[in-house]
Amino acid sequence: MEQQGHAILDALQKATAAMNERDQALPGMGVVSKCLSQLSNGYDSELGGFNKAPKFPQPGKQVL
């Protein structure tokens, strides 16, 4: 039981360290603000969607 307890604690510590590293790699608020600004500027309030045509996904070729 003691050996299993140590193994579980080690696994939890490694998982926590990986989460902390991943969180540090997230983009900052500057990047988020720039993305929001670009999306807002590209929105077509008259016809809907973003930017110029095609505004919505186009069906792809069917490969048989």
Phi, psi and omega in degrees: 000321180296318180296318178295321178299317178295320180296319179294315179299318178299316180296319179295320179295319179294318180296319180295319179296319179295320178297317181296319178296318181296318181297325180289339182273357180290148179293152180279178182295332178298318179293316179298317179297319179296317178298315179298318180297315180295318178295317180298319181290333182271356183284133178262100184288340180280312184253354181082168179079189183237137176061204183271173180300150353282133184270343184235155182305136179262141179296138179273171176291142177273124179258122180263000000 
